[in-house]
């Protein structure tokens, strides 16, 4: 009898553990079948997603419900960034730049001065922002997008992602392992040695000198000295990593296809797969705190975690 009870309790514990793992990432209803390229949360429960066909989605309740917004374009939107709770920008195909100053109630077109596709946008304050894209395109505004000016990037490689650590220091990454850095607010951009020719799709800095970049073939790069040196990390996969995001210096996430989410808790020395509960390709990851995160991707995929994706 005692042996039977022990076996029964063991099965119950195993069953509970399996159930916990299965719900670490939960599918949310996006109401869209379009590819979703980027997600951002300017407030804990208020988030925005942009994607194919001019798709813009918004939630005000932590993703319990997503509502479609009128973007005024059918161009693919690749990136979205909010400089404060109500003011945001979305960029995409054909040099498209959209701005909202009322939390997405209305989006208006801005004149980018370029027809090159833009892949990433980042603002250092309410007035100063950058957008990067095709053929080494770097655009900058100092008046909240009233005017965008072309900056000399020093490259014709496509630039996929831009990130600033302070008002003057920024990084952009792109094709053929290209990494460029500015220390003067984009007046000058200088190439950094990446040690790879693989395309880099995403860059993120959890600390001023500590940063990560991810890209094709599962590559992950890390710097601890502001990009003077970049070292290759072993992600354990060969699929393209489209987005990387760190909640702390050592805790980060990267996403890929099919339904691949990687997590590290030791600064990238080791990356482990998480249960995403989808086989769809994943394009973007963001966290609002150390536990609450969102991932978006193809076929309108949105998944959410409230426990940091679990521990594996």
Secondary structure, 3 states (H helix, E strand, C coil): CHHHHHHHHHHHHHHHHHHHHHCCCEEECCCCCCCEEEEECCCCCCEEEEEHHHCEEEECCCCCCCEECCCCCCCCEEEEEECCCCCEEEEEHHHCEEEECCCCCCCEEECCCCCCCEEEEEECCCCCEEEEEHHHCEEEECCCCCCCEECCCCCCCCEEEEEECCCCCEEEEEHHHCEEEECCCCCCCEEECCCCCCCEEEEEECCCCCEEEEEHHHCEEEECCCCCCCEEECCCCCCCCCEEEECCCCCEEEEECCCEEEEECCCCCCCEEECCCCCCCEEEEEECCCCCEEEEEHHHCEEEECCCCCCC
